[in-house]
Amino acid sequence: MTSVDRRIEVAPSLLAADFGRLADEIKRAEDAGADRLHVDVMDGHFVPNITIGPFIVEAIKRNASVPLDVHLMIADPMAYLGPFADAGADYLTFHQEVVDDPRETADAFRAKGVHPGISANPETSVEMVLEVLDAVDQVLIMTVHPGFGGQEFITENVDKVRRVREAGRPELHIAVDGGINEETARVVCSAGADVLVAGTFLFKSDDMAATLARLRRACALPAK
């Protein structure tokens, strides 16, 4: 299946939104055509930044009409599975770097009623991910170092996207997070990604709808 055949979803990352106007920013993203909202949860341990907890996710859920894609950049995802699932996460992604048994973790996530996802940092091999593709609904490939927005795309990680797509089920979502713009979107979509997580590129644009549409069009073209 080519990038043209696969439906591309765009997930604006709320990390780049104005949290003083969060309800308005959610509406702006949805009006622009967002398929889902990406929510970064950071604990100050796994990554050096701290963002939000279940209480804010619940508030986002109340104001959103598209699915919430919650990315747990935290050291103990199992400890917070219940609170984030109950807060309204639809997709809930943990990092392979912090779990001993990713299959057991994914099964626990699914049993709680969320779509389980697994993520790999830029410097991490995807071998563990490849072993549990049948247990998850989404793989999130980080193309920046997690913890902060606005970083530059790490090209070497595109091969991870390709390897996961070649090994995974056709319905498996492959999301890419970090440095997504028109050029990088075309590259990752050509490799097999179908979910584009974009923060700064969308929220800092003057016309989010037009910018989001450009991402979709870029994925309909072959990589340069």
FENWO-V699113 format. One record per backbone hydrogen bond with DSSP energy under -1.0 kcal/mol. CO is the residue of the C=O (numbers start at 1). NH is the residue of the N-H. If there is no record, write none. Layout:
co: [CO	CO]
nh: [NH	NH]
//
This chain:
co: [2	9	10	10	11	12	13	14	18	21	22	23	24	25	26	27	28	29	30	37	38	39	41	42	49	53	54	55	56	57	58	59	67	68	68	69	70	71	71	72	73	80	81	82	83	84	85	90	91	92	93	94	95	96	101	102	103	104	105	106	107	108	109	110	115	116	116	117	118	119	120	121	126	127	129	132	137	138	139	140	141	143	154	155	157	158	159	160	161	162	163	164	169	173	174	174	175	176	177	181	182	183	184	185	186	187	188	194	195	196	198	199	200	202	207	208	209	210	211	212	213	214	215	217	218]
nh: [6	196	35	36	198	38	16	17	21	25	26	27	28	29	30	31	32	34	33	69	14	71	73	51	44	57	58	59	60	61	62	63	37	90	91	39	93	41	73	74	43	84	85	86	87	89	88	115	70	117	72	119	98	99	105	106	107	108	109	110	111	112	114	113	92	137	138	94	140	96	142	124	130	131	132	135	173	118	175	120	177	154	157	158	161	162	163	164	165	166	167	168	172	139	194	195	141	197	143	185	186	187	188	189	190	191	193	9	176	11	13	203	204	205	211	212	213	214	215	216	217	218	219	220	221]
//
